[in-house]
Amino acid sequence: MPRPASAPLLRSLWPLVLAGALAGGCGPKIVLQGVIDAPAPAPGAPPTKAALIQPDGRRHPLALRDDAFWLRDLGGCSVQIEGREGIRRLHVERWVVTDAGDGSQPYLGTLERAGLQVILRDRQTQAAFILDPETVGELADHIGAPVLVVGFIAGPNRLRVMSWRALRPLPPPM
């Protein structure tokens, strides 16, 4: 039976289609754990590139979108990332911070004000925590901004702040 005239064309295009699929993060889904390597940018410099360093030393540059952009500001934190391996980058789909770099489980989210109280809506647990007014301090200046908070529960949904770091806002949606 004769082959259709398009067969040689399809045979020559499959490597391009495969390369495009892999470059876009269409590889198999994987789950990796490690530490975020994201040096702080100099003032006025473009955002830094984040990478995941696994315990065995392998480095995975990250392709970030949505709230995964916060990973740029979480250098030194241990994370678990689920994503798809591309040719040069791991395309992040889901992620969770497992350690703030000091052995503690952090709280990560955006600050809100409700009357006199400052509330953190935690991205990881989907819970709202009232920050202890005695420990909020300068953190209250970051209402509406994303933050990473290290602390402990000091009552029903009350979080006592031990340390914190401000994160850069997410870029506008494209």
Secondary structure, 3 states (H helix, E strand, C coil): CCCCCCHHHHHHHHHHHHHHHHHCCCCCEEEEEEEEECCCCCCCCCCCCCEEECCCCCEEEEECCHHHHHHHHCCCCEEEEEEEECCCCEEEEEEEEEECCCCCCCEEEEEEEECCEEEEEECCCCCEEEECHHHHHHHHHHCCCEEEEEEEECCCCEEEEEEEEECCCCCCCC
